Amino acid sequence: MPSTGYLKLFDIVKYYDGLLLRIPSRENPEVLEEVVKQEKMLDVFKEHLNWSYIMGLNNAGDFNLACEVGHATDLINVAEALQEKKIAQIADTIFHRGENGNRVKLVLISGPSSSGKTTFSKRLSIQLMTNGLKPFPISLDNYFVDREDTPLDEHGNYDYESLYALDLDLFNRQLQALLRGEEVELPRFNFALGKKEYKGDKLKITENTILILEGIHALNPELTPHIPDEKKFKIYVSALTTISLDDHNWIPTTDNRLLRRIIRDFNYRGYSARETISRWPSVRAGEDKWIFPYQENADVMFNSALLFEFAVLRLHAEPILTGVPRNCPEYCEAYRLLKFIKYFVPVQDKEIPPTSLLREFLGGSSFKY
């Protein structure tokens, strides 16, 4: 806008210990969006803001100054230690919930694209082992319905993001059988044939076994309606950026995830930045439909963003983003991301441990994906 006078439709309301600015959505610019209470999300932001203030880092300028005087390694070590401590606390909570004899048997982990769910679930599994539990991963990808039974989206294409692309009946029958102490044969989905296959993967859980389920639908109550709530522990993982550019401009959390995804797609999936940027709106639409409405169902939220992240992502993202041609629709977004990431001084990734969540995107992880 040439001036703020053009913005007629907004509202400011008291919200906890601050103010909430209400605005319309792009899809419906004539009406103010409804206020959706997100108390758990707010608590996560507050927790990480508090840590930023303790470390004396309120914005990108503070961070850059700290790096220039040689504190980059300290910032990396503290940020990684904070995440490990939080993961250990979550594992302890899961373990102690079973002290009354009603042990948690199913950990459900959800979060949007490039939030680091996979690495989080692996690190949580290690912390659960230190409590004497035996984590066993269950992949929802193996429970897809046969391809011809997959629901269609509004364009007539297969909608693999839909909850109903999963064989919910089989999934729940097998989960209930496992919780009763029975042995089941787990399916494997053959993506080439578009069908489930059985290859003799038998599973029978013991007293100390805990099933780890990670996927976009994990917090949707329709996924596990027949499993008692006391047997489930629900975790929401997302990269909730807590550092701001200055005292007035926050960094959108989606930019954090988009940069991660651009780097991962380029390194491991053979996609250019242009292809990833062009797909991003449909990815976000799927998240709005299948993930964000259920995030407040979580027992605990985990912030996978790291304070030093943009400084490290810069060196990886810049050469990929500069490859987007000027004469294509995706150039505008690539240019915006390039301009924004230059606000951070570059930091080499050699100090980042092999178990870091960032290694899922940058490479060099000690976990197998």
C-alpha positions in Angstrom: 0.0 0.0 0.0 1.2 3.6 -0.6 -0.1 4.5 2.8 -1.7 2.9 5.9 -4.8 5.1 5.2 -5.9 2.5 2.7 -6.2 -0.1 5.4 -9.8 0.4 6.7 -10.5 -3.1 8.0 -8.7 -4.1 11.1 -9.3 -4.4 14.9 -7.0 -4.4 17.9 -8.2 -6.4 21.0 -6.6 -7.2 24.4 -5.1 -10.7 24.3 -3.6 -12.1 27.5 -0.8 -9.7 28.5 -0.6 -8.0 25.1 -2.6 -6.9 22.0 -3.9 -8.9 19.1 -4.1 -7.2 15.6 -7.0 -8.7 13.7 -6.9 -8.6 9.9 -8.8 -10.2 7.0 -7.5 -13.2 5.0 -6.3 -12.9 1.4 -9.1 -15.2 0.4 -11.8 -13.1 2.0 -10.5 -9.5 2.3 -13.9 -7.9 3.2 -14.3 -9.7 6.5 -12.1 -9.9 9.7 -10.8 -13.4 10.5 -12.3 -15.0 13.6 -10.0 -15.1 16.6 -8.8 -18.6 17.2 -7.5 -19.2 20.7 -4.1 -20.9 20.5 -3.0 -20.9 24.2 -0.5 -23.8 23.9 1.1 -22.1 20.9 1.4 -18.8 22.8 3.1 -20.6 25.7 5.7 -22.0 23.4 6.5 -18.6 21.9 6.7 -17.1 25.4 9.1 -19.8 26.6 11.5 -19.3 23.6 11.2 -15.5 23.8 12.2 -15.7 27.4 15.3 -17.7 26.5 16.2 -15.2 23.8 16.0 -12.4 26.3 18.2 -14.4 28.8 20.8 -14.8 26.1 20.5 -11.1 25.3 19.4 -11.7 21.7 16.2 -9.7 20.8 16.7 -9.4 17.1 18.9 -10.2 14.1 21.3 -7.3 14.9 22.0 -8.7 18.4 22.7 -12.1 16.9 25.0 -10.7 14.2 27.0 -8.7 16.8 27.4 -11.8 19.0 28.7 -13.8 16.0 31.2 -11.1 15.0 32.7 -11.1 18.5 33.2 -14.9 18.3 30.2 -16.3 20.2 28.6 -18.3 17.3 29.8 -21.7 18.7 28.4 -20.8 22.1 25.0 -19.9 20.6 24.9 -23.2 18.6 25.8 -25.2 21.7 23.3 -23.5 24.0 20.4 -23.7 21.4 21.1 -27.4 20.8 21.3 -28.1 24.5 18.0 -26.3 25.1 16.3 -28.6 22.5 17.8 -31.7 24.0 16.7 -30.7 27.5 13.2 -30.2 26.2 13.1 -33.5 24.4 14.3 -35.3 27.6 11.6 -33.5 29.7 8.9 -34.8 27.2 10.3 -38.3 27.4 10.3 -38.1 31.2 6.6 -36.9 31.2 5.6 -39.8 28.9 7.4 -42.3 31.2 6.0 -40.9 34.5 2.4 -40.9 33.1 2.5 -44.7 33.4 3.3 -44.8 37.1 -0.4 -45.2 38.0 -0.4 -48.4 36.0 -2.0 -46.9 32.9 1.1 -46.7 30.8 1.2 -44.6 27.6 1.5 -47.1 24.6 1.2 -44.7 21.6 3.1 -41.5 21.0 1.5 -39.4 18.2 3.7 -36.8 16.6 2.3 -34.3 14.1 3.5 -31.0 12.5 3.6 -29.2 9.2 6.1 -29.8 6.3 9.8 -29.3 7.2 9.1 -28.9 10.9 11.7 -31.6 11.7 9.1 -34.2 12.9 11.3 -37.2 11.7 14.4 -36.2 13.6 12.4 -35.2 16.6 10.8 -38.6 16.7 14.2 -40.3 16.5 15.7 -38.1 19.3 12.6 -38.7 21.4 13.0 -42.5 20.9 16.6 -42.3 22.3 15.4 -40.3 25.4 12.6 -42.9 25.9 15.2 -45.7 25.8 17.1 -43.9 28.7 13.8 -44.4 30.7 13.9 -48.2 30.0 11.2 -48.1 27.3 11.4 -49.8 23.8 10.2 -47.4 21.1 8.9 -48.9 17.9 8.1 -46.7 14.9 4.9 -47.2 13.0 4.7 -45.6 9.5 1.3 -44.3 8.4 2.5 -44.4 4.8 2.1 -48.2 4.9 -1.6 -47.8 5.6 -2.6 -46.1 2.4 -5.8 -47.5 0.7 -5.2 -49.1 -2.7 -4.6 -46.4 -5.3 -7.9 -46.7 -7.1 -9.7 -46.2 -3.7 -7.8 -42.9 -3.0 -10.2 -39.9 -2.6 -10.0 -37.2 -5.3 -9.4 -33.5 -4.7 -11.4 -30.6 -6.3 -9.2 -30.9 -9.4 -10.0 -34.6 -9.9 -6.5 -35.7 -8.8 -5.6 -38.3 -6.1 -5.6 -36.5 -2.7 -2.8 -38.3 -0.8 -2.9 -35.6 1.9 -6.5 -36.6 2.9 -7.1 -38.5 6.1 -9.3 -40.8 4.0 -6.4 -41.8 1.8 -5.5 -44.1 4.8 -7.1 -47.5 5.6 -8.4 -46.3 9.0 -10.3 -49.5 9.7 -7.2 -51.7 9.2 -5.0 -49.3 11.1 -7.3 -49.2 14.2 -7.9 -52.9 14.2 -4.2 -53.6 14.2 -3.5 -51.0 16.9 -6.3 -52.4 19.2 -4.9 -56.0 18.6 -1.4 -54.8 19.6 -2.7 -53.2 22.8 -4.5 -56.4 23.7 -1.1 -58.2 23.5 -1.8 -60.0 20.2 0.6 -60.4 17.3 -0.2 -58.7 14.0 1.4 -58.7 10.6 2.2 -55.1 9.6 1.5 -54.1 5.9 4.0 -52.5 3.6 2.7 -50.2 0.9 4.2 -50.8 -2.5 4.1 -47.3 -4.1 5.0 -48.6 -7.5 2.0 -50.9 -7.6 -0.2 -48.7 -5.4 -1.2 -51.6 -3.2 -0.5 -53.0 0.3 1.7 -56.1 0.6 2.5 -58.4 3.5 6.1 -59.5 3.8 6.0 -61.3 7.2 6.7 -58.2 9.3 5.2 -59.5 12.6 4.9 -57.4 15.7 3.9 -58.2 19.3 4.5 -55.6 21.9 5.7 -56.2 25.4 5.1 -54.2 28.6 7.9 -51.8 27.9 7.1 -51.3 24.2 5.9 -47.8 23.1 4.7 -47.2 19.6 5.9 -44.0 17.9 3.6 -42.7 15.1 4.7 -39.7 13.2 2.6 -38.1 10.4 0.5 -35.1 9.4 -2.8 -36.7 10.7 -1.4 -37.9 14.1 -3.4 -35.3 16.1 -6.7 -35.8 14.2 -9.1 -37.5 16.6 -10.6 -39.4 13.7 -7.3 -41.3 13.2 -7.4 -43.2 16.5 -11.0 -42.9 17.8 -11.0 -46.4 19.4 -7.8 -46.0 21.4 -8.3 -44.7 25.0 -6.9 -41.2 25.6 -4.9 -42.3 28.6 -2.9 -44.7 26.3 -2.0 -41.8 23.9 0.5 -38.9 24.2 0.1 -36.3 21.5 3.0 -34.0 20.4 2.9 -31.1 18.0 6.2 -30.1 16.3 6.8 -26.9 14.4 9.5 -24.4 13.6 8.2 -21.3 15.5 10.8 -18.7 14.7 11.5 -16.7 17.8 14.1 -14.1 16.6 12.8 -10.9 14.9 14.5 -8.8 12.2 14.2 -5.7 14.5 11.9 -4.4 17.2 8.9 -4.3 14.9 9.3 -7.0 12.2 8.8 -10.6 13.1 10.0 -13.4 10.7 7.0 -15.5 9.5 7.4 -19.0 10.7 6.5 -20.3 7.2 9.7 -18.7 5.8 11.7 -20.8 8.2 10.1 -24.0 6.9 10.2 -23.0 3.3 13.9 -22.4 3.4 14.4 -25.8 5.1 12.3 -27.4 2.4 14.1 -25.7 -0.5 17.4 -27.0 0.7 16.2 -30.5 1.5 14.3 -30.8 -1.9 17.4 -29.7 -3.8 19.8 -31.9 -1.9 17.8 -35.1 -1.6 14.8 -35.0 -4.0 16.2 -33.5 -7.1 13.8 -30.5 -7.1 14.9 -27.0 -8.0 14.0 -24.0 -5.8 11.6 -22.9 -8.5 9.7 -26.3 -8.3 9.6 -26.2 -4.4 8.3 -22.6 -4.4 5.6 -23.4 -7.0 4.4 -26.3 -4.9 4.4 -24.4 -1.6 0.9 -22.9 -1.8 -0.7 -26.3 -2.2 1.4 -27.7 0.7 0.2 -24.8 2.9 -3.4 -25.4 1.8 -3.1 -29.0 2.9 -1.7 -27.9 6.3 -4.6 -25.5 6.8 -7.0 -28.3 6.2 -5.4 -31.3 7.9 -2.8 -30.1 10.5 -3.4 -26.6 12.0 -7.1 -27.2 13.1 -5.8 -30.0 15.5 -2.6 -28.5 16.9 -4.2 -27.5 20.2 -5.1 -31.1 20.8 -1.5 -31.7 21.7 -0.4 -32.7 25.2 2.8 -30.8 24.5 4.3 -28.6 21.7 7.9 -28.6 20.6 9.6 -25.7 18.9 12.1 -27.1 16.4 13.4 -23.7 15.3 17.0 -22.9 16.3 18.2 -19.4 17.2 21.2 -19.6 14.8 19.3 -21.3 12.0 19.0 -18.5 9.4 22.7 -17.8 9.7 23.5 -21.4 8.8 20.8 -21.8 6.2 22.0 -18.7 4.4 25.2 -20.4 3.0 23.1 -23.4 1.7 20.1 -21.4 0.4 21.8 -18.6 -1.5 23.3 -20.7 -4.4 20.0 -22.6 -4.8 17.8 -19.5 -4.8 20.0 -17.6 -7.3 19.3 -20.4 -9.8 15.6 -19.3 -10.1 15.2 -17.6 -13.6 14.2 -13.9 -13.6 11.4 -14.5 -16.1 9.3 -17.0 -14.1 6.5 -16.4 -11.5 8.6 -17.9 -8.7 11.4 -15.3 -9.1 9.6 -12.8 -6.9 9.5 -15.2 -3.9 13.0 -16.3 -4.5 14.2 -12.7 -4.5 12.3 -11.9 -1.3 13.9 -14.9 0.5 17.3 -14.0 -0.7 16.9 -10.4 0.4 15.6 -11.5 3.8 18.3 -14.1 4.6 21.1 -11.6 3.9 20.1 -9.8 7.1 22.0 -12.6 9.0 25.8 -13.0 9.0 26.7 -16.4 7.5 27.8 -19.1 9.9 29.5 -22.4 8.9 27.6 -25.6 9.8 30.7 -27.5 10.9 29.9 -26.8 14.6 26.4 -28.3 14.4 26.2 -31.8 16.0 25.2 -34.8 13.8 22.0 -35.3 15.9 20.8 -31.7 15.2 17.3 -31.2 13.7 18.9 -29.1 11.0 20.9 -32.1 9.8 17.7 -33.5 8.4 17.8 -30.7 5.8 21.5 -29.9 5.5 22.9 -33.5 5.5 25.5 -35.0 7.8 23.0 -36.5 10.2 23.9 -39.6 12.3 20.2 -40.8 11.8 19.0 -42.7 8.8 16.0 -41.3 6.9 
